Amino acid sequence: MWKRCTAACATALLAATAFADGPALDALLPSLRQGGYVIVLRHGATDARSEDVYPLDYDDPAKQRQLSDQGREAARQVGRALDVLGIPIGQVFTSRLNRAVETGRLVAGKDVIRTEELNDSAMGSAGAMAGSAVAPNARFATALRRLVASAPVLRTNTLIVTHKTNIQDAFGKPFADIKEGESLLFRPGTPMPVARVQASDWIALAPSNPR
């Protein structure tokens, strides 16, 4: 018990202090333009009037919680900002839920790689649990950490669009407050993010920092 507590406390402390001396977003631009980062993005803002209907039908967005009009527009603006800032996006991984798929497409301007284990782990995806004794939260957290640890395609940054529960499970309780549309930036080989970036941060930075 003490070892588990010590590990958990150390992780929380690392996450809480990761940004205290971290570089501001504009200071990261030169290296982001060279590629090699992994951007973990919580899907965009959603419409509270829509709900997930179980069992989930991935082919029917009308039976899932969907992006709001504001969420779609913010995702488009983030995509434009990344383009203006000269930040290249390579592979795009998303959960199979439409709100994540749509966010990824709007931000990156390309098709995405839909991944079961990026689904909201709080849903207990039947597909992810089939034939496995491992709890879905643990499996999904491991899958997300593995993707973050994978090197992006040369001179690009990888974009991963997933859900709040997955991010908290993978990187600790300090990230339980991650907002819709907020992203975490990871350097290659670093287990914790070097920056937290709101959608508005990308958008605000773009006009003054053209490529």
C-alpha positions as CSV (number, residue, x, y, z in Angstrom):
1,M,0.0,0.0,0.0
2,W,2.8,2.4,0.9
3,K,4.6,1.7,-2.4
4,R,1.4,2.4,-4.3
5,C,0.8,5.6,-2.5
6,T,4.3,6.7,-2.9
7,A,4.2,6.1,-6.7
8,A,0.8,7.8,-7.0
9,C,2.0,10.8,-5.0
10,A,5.2,11.1,-7.0
11,T,3.2,11.0,-10.3
12,A,0.8,13.7,-9.0
13,L,3.7,15.9,-7.8
14,L,5.5,15.5,-11.2
15,A,2.3,16.5,-13.1
16,A,1.5,19.4,-10.8
17,T,5.0,20.9,-11.2
18,A,5.5,20.0,-14.9
19,F,4.2,23.4,-16.0
20,A,5.7,25.6,-13.3
21,D,9.0,26.1,-15.1
22,G,7.8,24.9,-18.5
23,P,8.2,27.0,-21.7
24,A,5.4,29.2,-22.9
25,L,3.6,28.1,-26.1
26,D,5.3,30.7,-28.2
27,A,8.7,29.5,-27.0
28,L,7.8,26.0,-28.2
29,L,6.9,27.1,-31.7
30,P,10.4,26.7,-33.3
31,S,10.6,23.0,-32.2
32,L,6.9,22.3,-32.9
33,R,7.5,23.5,-36.5
34,Q,10.3,20.9,-36.8
35,G,7.9,18.1,-35.6
36,G,8.5,15.3,-33.2
37,Y,5.8,16.2,-30.6
38,V,2.7,14.4,-29.7
39,I,-0.4,16.5,-29.1
40,V,-3.1,14.8,-26.9
41,L,-6.4,16.7,-27.4
42,R,-9.6,16.2,-25.5
43,H,-12.4,16.4,-28.1
44,G,-14.1,19.8,-28.8
45,A,-17.0,21.3,-26.9
46,T,-20.1,19.2,-27.0
47,D,-23.9,19.8,-27.1
48,A,-25.4,18.9,-23.7
49,R,-28.7,18.2,-25.5
50,S,-27.3,15.1,-27.2
51,E,-26.4,11.9,-25.3
52,D,-24.8,8.6,-26.0
53,V,-27.3,5.8,-26.6
54,Y,-26.3,2.3,-25.6
55,P,-25.4,0.0,-27.0
56,L,-23.3,2.4,-29.0
57,D,-23.7,2.5,-32.8
58,Y,-20.5,4.1,-34.2
59,D,-22.1,4.5,-37.6
60,D,-25.0,6.7,-36.2
61,P,-23.7,10.0,-34.9
62,A,-27.3,11.0,-34.0
63,K,-27.2,8.4,-31.2
64,Q,-24.0,9.9,-29.7
65,R,-23.1,13.0,-27.8
66,Q,-22.0,15.4,-30.5
67,L,-19.9,18.5,-31.0
68,S,-21.8,21.8,-30.5
69,D,-21.6,24.4,-33.3
70,Q,-19.2,26.3,-31.1
71,G,-17.1,23.1,-30.7
72,R,-16.9,22.6,-34.4
73,E,-16.0,26.3,-35.1
74,A,-13.3,26.2,-32.4
75,A,-11.8,23.0,-33.9
76,R,-11.7,24.7,-37.4
77,Q,-10.0,27.7,-35.9
78,V,-7.4,25.6,-34.1
79,G,-6.7,23.8,-37.4
80,R,-6.3,27.2,-39.2
81,A,-4.0,28.4,-36.4
82,L,-1.8,25.3,-36.7
83,D,-1.5,25.9,-40.4
84,V,-0.7,29.6,-40.0
85,L,1.8,28.8,-37.3
86,G,3.5,26.2,-39.5
87,I,2.9,23.3,-37.2
88,P,2.8,20.1,-39.3
89,I,0.4,17.4,-38.3
90,G,1.2,13.8,-39.4
91,Q,-0.8,10.9,-38.2
92,V,-4.1,11.5,-36.4
93,F,-5.5,9.0,-34.0
94,T,-9.0,9.3,-32.5
95,S,-11.5,7.3,-30.6
96,R,-14.3,5.8,-32.6
97,L,-16.8,8.2,-31.1
98,N,-18.0,10.8,-33.6
99,R,-17.1,13.8,-31.4
100,A,-13.5,12.7,-31.4
101,V,-13.4,11.7,-35.1
102,E,-15.0,15.1,-36.1
103,T,-12.6,17.0,-33.9
104,G,-9.6,15.3,-35.4
105,R,-10.8,15.9,-39.0
106,L,-11.6,19.5,-38.4
107,V,-8.3,20.3,-36.7
108,A,-6.0,18.3,-39.0
109,G,-7.9,18.7,-42.3
110,K,-7.4,15.0,-43.1
111,D,-8.9,11.6,-42.3
112,V,-8.1,9.9,-39.0
113,I,-7.1,6.5,-37.7
114,R,-10.0,5.4,-35.4
115,T,-8.9,3.4,-32.4
116,E,-11.1,1.4,-30.0
117,E,-8.8,1.9,-27.1
118,L,-9.0,5.7,-27.4
119,N,-12.8,5.5,-26.7
120,D,-14.1,7.0,-23.4
121,S,-12.9,4.4,-20.9
122,A,-15.7,5.3,-18.6
123,M,-18.0,3.6,-21.0
124,G,-16.4,0.2,-20.5
125,S,-16.2,-0.5,-24.3
126,A,-17.3,-4.1,-24.9
127,G,-15.0,-4.4,-27.8
128,A,-12.0,-3.5,-25.7
129,M,-12.9,-5.8,-22.8
130,A,-13.7,-8.9,-25.0
131,G,-11.3,-11.7,-24.1
132,S,-9.4,-9.7,-21.6
133,A,-9.4,-9.8,-17.8
134,V,-7.8,-6.4,-17.6
135,A,-10.1,-3.5,-16.6
136,P,-10.8,-1.2,-19.6
137,N,-9.5,1.9,-17.8
138,A,-6.1,0.2,-17.3
139,R,-6.0,-1.0,-20.9
140,F,-7.0,2.3,-22.4
141,A,-4.5,4.2,-20.2
142,T,-1.7,1.9,-21.3
143,A,-2.7,2.3,-24.9
144,L,-2.7,6.1,-24.7
145,R,0.7,6.1,-23.0
146,R,2.0,3.8,-25.7
147,L,0.8,6.1,-28.5
148,V,2.4,9.1,-26.7
149,A,5.7,7.3,-26.5
150,S,5.7,6.4,-30.2
151,A,7.9,8.6,-32.4
152,P,5.9,10.7,-34.9
153,V,6.5,10.5,-38.6
154,L,9.6,12.5,-39.5
155,R,9.1,16.2,-39.4
156,T,5.5,16.0,-38.2
157,N,3.6,16.0,-35.0
158,T,1.2,13.3,-34.0
159,L,-2.4,14.3,-33.0
160,I,-4.3,12.1,-30.6
161,V,-8.0,13.0,-29.9
162,T,-9.5,11.2,-26.9
163,H,-11.6,11.7,-23.8
164,K,-11.1,13.2,-20.3
165,T,-11.2,9.8,-18.4
166,N,-8.5,8.3,-20.6
167,I,-6.3,11.4,-20.1
168,Q,-6.7,11.3,-16.3
169,D,-6.2,7.5,-16.2
170,A,-3.0,7.7,-18.3
171,F,-1.4,10.8,-16.7
172,G,-2.9,11.3,-13.3
173,K,-5.6,13.1,-11.3
174,P,-4.0,16.6,-12.0
175,F,-5.4,16.3,-15.5
176,A,-9.0,15.5,-14.3
177,D,-9.9,19.1,-15.0
178,I,-8.8,19.0,-18.7
179,K,-11.4,21.0,-20.7
180,E,-13.1,20.1,-23.9
181,G,-10.7,21.3,-26.7
182,E,-7.7,21.5,-24.4
183,S,-4.5,19.8,-25.4
184,L,-1.3,18.4,-23.8
185,L,2.0,18.6,-25.5
186,F,4.5,15.9,-25.1
187,R,8.2,15.9,-26.2
188,P,9.6,12.6,-27.5
189,G,10.5,10.2,-24.7
190,T,8.9,12.3,-21.9
191,P,6.2,10.6,-19.8
192,M,4.6,13.9,-18.8
193,P,3.4,16.8,-20.9
194,V,5.5,20.0,-21.2
195,A,2.6,22.3,-21.7
196,R,-1.2,22.5,-21.5
197,V,-2.8,24.5,-24.3
198,Q,-6.3,25.8,-24.6
199,A,-8.0,26.1,-28.0
200,S,-8.0,29.8,-27.5
201,D,-4.2,29.9,-26.9
202,W,-3.6,28.4,-30.4
203,I,-6.0,30.8,-32.0
204,A,-4.7,33.9,-30.2
205,L,-1.1,33.1,-31.1
206,A,-1.6,32.5,-34.8
207,P,-2.1,36.1,-36.1
208,S,1.2,37.3,-34.6
209,N,3.3,34.3,-35.5
210,P,2.9,33.4,-39.1
211,R,5.2,30.7,-40.4
